[in-house]
Amino acid sequence: MGRAVAIGRLDLTAEGLRSAASVEKDGAAARRILALALILEGADRASAARICGMDRQTLRDWVHRYNDEGLAGLRDRAGGGRSPKLSKDQRAEFAALVEAGPDPALHKVVCWRRVDWREEIKRRFGVEMHERSVGKILASMGYRRLSVRPQHPKSDAAAQETFKKTSRRPWPARSPRRQEESRSKSGFRTKRV
């Protein structure tokens, strides 16, 4: 079937690899370490891969990474991902613009919306993005959408306070003693149909 895979790094024995797998927090890395321990004990590549839930070729690749990098090579690497559309300098300039607020004469708005931010980013930096992306950038910078509670322009605060002081309280709840008395008199409550 498969020929034994040559492990070039021999600083850890099979027993040392098993103890390293027992303290490993990443389950996938622990499986890979155990597969290497099986190989050091003399198991062939196919059976070691099958026992640890991987393909022969995958195990071969992990052996090469272990030979090159040691135990650290058996952990998953973080992906690079897409680079951000705005650089650090552009984000800093954008944050300063958010803090300063809009200039009605220049920006033609009184309050920034995501659509307005999108257009401003396109105008200043030449970067096109979706409104949701602008919202995500603002959220990552610690800004949240705030809206004030609506208030009628003709509302009178003094009249509202007077109303609160002079209005009747809601129907008072019965005290626990009175509730118990009413239950004992009727025995049990039935629902009228």
C-alpha positions in Angstrom: 0.0 0.0 0.0 1.7 3.2 1.1 5.4 3.4 1.9 6.4 4.7 5.4 6.7 8.4 5.4 10.2 9.7 6.4 10.1 12.1 9.4 13.3 14.0 9.3 12.8 15.9 12.6 13.5 13.5 15.4 13.7 15.8 18.4 10.4 14.3 19.8 9.7 10.6 20.1 6.3 9.0 19.5 5.6 9.3 23.2 6.7 13.0 23.2 4.4 13.6 20.3 1.5 12.0 22.2 2.1 14.1 25.2 2.3 17.2 23.0 -1.1 16.2 21.4 -2.7 15.9 24.9 -1.9 19.5 25.8 -2.7 20.9 22.3 -5.8 23.1 22.4 -6.5 22.9 18.6 -8.2 19.6 17.9 -7.1 19.5 14.2 -3.4 20.1 15.2 -3.7 17.3 17.9 -5.0 14.9 15.2 -2.0 15.7 13.0 0.4 15.2 15.9 -1.1 11.8 16.7 -0.8 10.8 13.1 2.9 11.6 13.2 3.2 9.6 16.4 1.6 6.6 14.6 4.2 7.0 11.8 7.1 7.1 14.3 5.7 3.9 15.9 5.9 2.2 12.5 2.4 2.4 11.0 2.1 2.8 7.3 0.9 6.1 5.8 -2.5 4.8 4.8 -3.5 3.3 8.1 -2.1 6.4 10.1 -4.1 8.7 7.8 -7.3 6.6 8.1 -7.1 6.4 11.9 -6.6 10.2 12.2 -9.3 11.0 9.6 -7.3 12.3 6.7 -6.1 11.3 3.3 -2.6 9.7 2.7 -1.5 12.7 0.6 -2.7 15.2 3.2 -0.7 13.3 5.9 2.3 13.4 3.6 1.9 17.2 3.3 1.7 17.5 7.1 4.9 15.5 7.5 6.7 17.9 5.2 5.4 20.9 7.2 6.5 19.2 10.5 9.9 18.5 9.1 10.3 22.2 8.1 8.6 24.0 11.0 8.2 21.6 13.9 5.0 21.4 16.0 4.1 25.0 15.0 3.8 23.9 11.4 0.9 21.5 12.3 -1.4 24.4 13.3 -3.7 26.1 10.8 -2.4 29.3 9.4 -4.6 32.4 9.3 -5.6 33.4 5.8 -4.6 36.8 4.6 -8.0 37.9 3.4 -8.8 40.9 1.3 -6.9 44.0 1.9 -9.0 46.9 3.3 -10.2 49.5 0.7 -9.1 52.4 2.8 -5.5 52.7 4.0 -4.6 53.6 7.6 -4.0 57.2 6.6 -7.3 57.4 4.8 -9.2 55.9 7.7 -7.6 58.5 10.0 -8.6 61.3 7.7 -12.1 59.7 7.5 -12.3 59.6 11.3 -11.4 63.3 11.5 -14.1 64.1 9.0 -16.6 62.1 11.1 -15.6 64.0 14.2 -15.8 67.4 12.5 -19.2 66.8 11.1 -20.6 68.1 7.8 -20.2 71.7 6.5 -23.6 72.6 5.1 -22.2 75.0 2.6 -19.6 72.6 1.3 -21.2 69.2 1.7 -24.8 70.2 1.1 -26.0 68.1 4.0 -26.8 68.9 7.6 -26.4 65.4 9.0 -24.3 62.6 7.5 -26.0 59.4 6.2 -24.2 56.4 4.9 -25.1 57.4 1.3 -23.4 60.8 1.9 -20.4 59.1 3.4 -20.1 56.8 0.4 -20.1 59.8 -1.9 -17.6 61.7 0.2 -15.3 58.7 0.3 -15.6 58.4 -3.5 -14.9 62.1 -4.0 -11.9 62.3 -1.5 -10.2 58.9 -2.0 -11.5 57.6 -5.3 -12.7 54.4 -3.6 -16.2 53.0 -4.5 -17.9 51.0 -1.8 -21.4 50.0 -0.8 -23.4 51.8 2.0 -23.2 48.7 4.2 -19.4 48.7 3.9 -19.4 52.3 5.0 -21.5 51.3 8.0 -19.0 48.5 8.8 -16.1 50.9 8.6 -17.8 53.3 11.0 -18.7 50.5 13.4 -15.1 49.2 13.4 -14.0 52.7 14.3 -16.3 52.7 17.3 -19.1 54.9 15.8 -22.7 54.0 16.3 -25.9 55.2 14.6 -27.6 57.5 17.1 -31.0 59.0 16.6 -32.8 61.2 19.0 -36.1 60.4 20.4 -38.7 62.3 18.4 -40.4 65.2 20.1 -43.2 67.4 18.8 -42.0 71.0 18.1 -45.0 72.4 20.0 -44.6 70.2 23.1 -44.5 71.9 26.5 -42.1 70.3 29.0 -43.7 72.2 32.0 -47.2 71.0 31.0 -45.9 67.4 30.8 -44.4 67.5 34.2 -47.6 69.0 35.7 -49.6 66.2 34.0 -47.3 63.6 35.6 -47.8 65.0 39.0 -51.5 65.4 38.9 -52.6 62.3 37.0 -54.0 59.3 38.9 -51.9 56.3 39.4 -52.8 53.1 37.6 -55.2 50.7 39.4 -53.3 49.5 42.5 -52.6 45.8 42.6 -54.1 43.8 45.4 -51.9 43.1 48.4 -50.9 39.4 48.8 -53.1 39.2 52.0 -56.2 40.4 50.1 -55.5 38.0 47.2 -55.4 35.1 49.7 -58.7 36.2 51.3 -60.5 36.3 48.0 -59.2 32.8 47.1 -60.3 31.4 50.4 -63.8 32.8 50.1 -64.5 31.4 46.6 -62.5 28.2 47.1 -61.3 28.2 43.5 -61.7 30.4 40.5 -63.6 29.3 37.5 -63.8 30.9 34.1 -67.3 32.1 33.1 -68.3 31.1 29.6 
